[in-house]
Amino acid sequence: MDNKKVCVVGMGGVGGYVGCILAKHFDNVYFFARGKRLESIKQNGLKLCSNAHGETVIHPKMASDNAEEMGAMDYIFLCVKNFSLEQVCAEILPMINENTVIIPLLNGVGISEEARRLIGKGTIIDGLVYIISGSDKDFVIHHTSSYCNIHIGCEVKKNLEDSILLEVQKLLQSEEITCIIEKDIIAAIWEKYILNCAFNVITAYYNATIGELRKNENAIMQVKLLLNEACKVARELKINIDDNLEEIHFNRIMYKQSDQATSSLQRDMEAGRQSELEVFSGKLLQLAASCEIKIPTTEFFYEELKKKC
């Protein structure tokens, strides 16, 4: 495992954390980044400030925006925003051969299926991550949750699938990352997606932390409605989600998140950056329409948040 070449693509909150932890434990870790972020990593390394694990500065084996310069990889972690997937998949093709394993850790549903269509080679498994982490204007990664839980699996069954998942788990598992192999990864992806369809949307709409929203009775009611609508769509699509998922996620948002918790959608919209509103609301509305069901609360927030984009 020590000699395997690993590349993390996208060095924001998720990729920055995962990249720092992998580079802390392994020598052959590469960072794929662009622009001023790339310049900063080359000059200063990548700084991680974690509430759980302290501060560290990481210097990867190489940081570049040139996939040909990096060469073929054994493992690639895709940690970009959903709207960048198509462009990034084209850019990283020189790093991929038939033996490369690609692990997408993007928000949304149907990501690995789309990546398989765009890349067409290697083995692309399914993945998701639970973490609260962001990048500031100086490209420092701030990890504010006590956890980084990565769930992996494979919807498309291939030879050696189990051994590949075990290899990825071994690569990731550490004091700083928990890696779980899911029997039903699509259900797991949808369970996170449903959480985000409420958590991201409500925090972005009110531009508030969870601690602030807990004092807002209207927001609390709206969280329940958003969760109910997303679960309704999932069940209509025959996704095998927990019967009590609405209650589980409501309790997670209202009682288990730290008071300071924010969402990537809220942070992006506040900073005026391109956001994943289409992932958390637009896509859900499309899926609901395909099932011929109404999700009015989601539609209300989608239309209101579009005005802020």
C-alpha positions, 0 to 999 in steps of 0.5 A: 500500500505504501508504494501506491500512487494516490491523487486527491482531486479538489482541495476544498473542505473535503478534499483538503481534509482527506488529502492532508490525512492521506499525505500524513500517513503515505508518501505517494500522495498527489494533490490536483488543484488550480490557480491561487490554491495550487500556488499556495500549496506549492509555496506553503503546503496545505494547512489543516486546522482540525478541532479534533486533531490539531494543526498540521501543514502537509506537503504532498509528493506533488501538487499540479494542475497537469494530469500528464505530469502526475502520471497514472494513479492507483487511487483517485479521490474526486472531491470537487463540486458537483457542477465541476464533475464533467470538466474534471473527469476530462482533465484527469483522464491521463491519470487513469488506466484500467487498474485505477480505482476512482472514489467520488466523494461528491454531494448528490445522487447518481454521481458514480454512474455519471463518472463511469459514463464520462471516464469509461475506464478504470473501476469507479466505486460509489462513495459519500462522506460525512464531515463539516470542513471548509476552506478559508480565503488563505486556503487553510482547511478548517475541520470543525466536526469531530468526525470524518466518516467515509462510506463506500460500496459498489452499485455495479458488480465487477470481478474483485469488487470486494477486494477493491473495497477492502483495499480502499478501506485499508487506505483510508482507515485511520485515527482521523478517518472512519471508512465503512463498507456499505452493502446497499451504497445507493441507500446510504447515498440517498440517506445523506442526500436527504439530510442535505436536502434539508440541512443545506437548504435551511441553513442557506435560506436563513444564512444561519448556523444550526444553533441559531436555527434551533431558536426559530420555530418556523425553521424547525417546522420547515426542516421537518417538511423538507425531510418529509418531501425528500423521503417521499421522493426516495420511497417513490423511487424504491430506494431502501431507506430507513422507515424512520429516516425523517425522525433520525435526520431531524434529531441529527440536525436539531440535537446532534450537530454543534451550534456552530455547524453550517453547510457548504451551500450556506458558505458558498452562497454567503461568499458569492461563489457558485453553489450546489443549489441545483444538487440539493433542490433542483435535482430533487424537483426533477426526480419528484416531477418524474414520479408525478409528486409535488414537493411544495416546500422544496420548490419554495426554497429553491425559487427563493434561493435562486434569487440569491444566486 
